[in-house]
């Protein structure tokens, strides 16, 4: 009788714990994939670009054959029109499909509220280039 109760208690515990463990693992994968700690070429490009622009310096030059033609003007001018340098940045989320990507970032000036910005990037060979910037967010489905 006691062994049967222990067996039932174990099954109940497993039925409760297993979904919680799966949820935690899925959330960890989703947030790790969309957070600011990304170290891939796409996120490194965004960090390098926003570090330079956020300090008031010149943005890294786009590579040859970058595919940025007609994608929305000068992203540096757009960013500086939204938030004056200096500003900090944080990558919120990103999505990549083929040779294009959208990255949601928050730009935060000293003593100011964050401004939500979307950066559009294009890839030529193994190099990403920032082609356009606009306010708001791109809806990104993590699955």
N, C-alpha and C positions, 0 to 999 in steps of 0.2 A: 504494500500500500504506500509506504513512504517513498519507495523507489519510483512508483508511478507518479506521485506528486512532484518529485524532483524532475522527472522527465517532462512533465507538463510545464513546470516552471521554466525549465530550460528552453522549451519550445516557444513559450510566451516571450521570454527574454530575447531569443533569437528573432522572433517576428517583429519585435519593437526595435531592436538594435540594428538589424541589417538595413532597413530603409534609411535610418539615420546615418549610418556609415556611408552608404551609397550617395546620399545627398551631400555630405561633407566632401567626398572625393570629387563629385561633379562640380561643386562650387569652387573647389581649389583649382581644378583644371581650367574652368571658365575664367576665374579672376586672374589666375597666373598668366593666361593667354591674352588678357585684355588690359592688364595693368601697366603702370609706367615703368616696370622693371624689365621690359623686353630688351633683349640685347641683339636681336637680329639686325640685318642690314636696313630694313625699313625703319625700325625705331631708332637706330643709330643716326640715320639720315635726318629724321625729325628732330632728335635731340641736338645734333650739330647745327642744324639750321636755326632752331629757336634759341639756342645758346648765343649764337652770333647776333641775331636780330634783337633778342632780349637785352643784350648789352649795348645796343645802339650801333653795332658794327655792320659791316657789309655781309649780306647773306652769301653762302657758298654759291659759286657760279654753277649753273646747270651744265651738264655734259653735252657733248655734241650728239645730235640725233636723239634728243631726250623725249620727243613727242609731246611737248608742252604747248605747241602752237594752238591757239584758239581755246585754251582751257580757263581763261578768266583773268587775264591781265597780269599785273605785277603783284605776287603774293606778299612781298616785303612791304610794299606801299599799303596794301590792304591791312596787314597786321598793324603797322604803325598808325594807321587811321583809326583802328579799334582800341589799341592800348599803346600809350606812349612808353618808350624805353626809359628806365629799365623795367623788365618784368620777368617773373619766373614762369615756368611752364610745367604742366603735368599731362602725360598721355593718359587719356581716359579709356579709350578703346580703339581698335583698328580692324579693318577688313581688307583683304587682298584678293584680287581675282585676276589671274594672268599677269599682265603688265601694268595694271592699275591698282591703286589703293586709296582708301579714305581713312584718315586718322582724326579722331575727336580729341581735342586738347583743351585744357583750361589754361588761359593766360592770366596771371595775377600780378598787377602792379603793386608797389609798396603801398600799404594802407588802403587798398582797394579791393573790390569784390572780383572774383574770377569772371572772365569773359569766355563763353563757350565758342570755340572756333573749330571748323572742319578744314583740314588740309587735304588737298588732292595731290597725289603723287603718280608719276609715271616711271616705268623702269625701261632702261635701254641697256641691253646686255646684262651686266651684273650690278648696275648702278641705279639707285633711286634718285629722282629729282622732285622737289616741291614745285608744283605747277600753278596752284591756285589756293586761295584762302577765302573763307566766307564765315559769316556768323552762324551759330546754331549747332546742330548735331545731325549726324547721319545715323539712322537707325541701323544697328548692327545686330544680326541674329547670330549668337555664339554657337549655334548648333548647325 
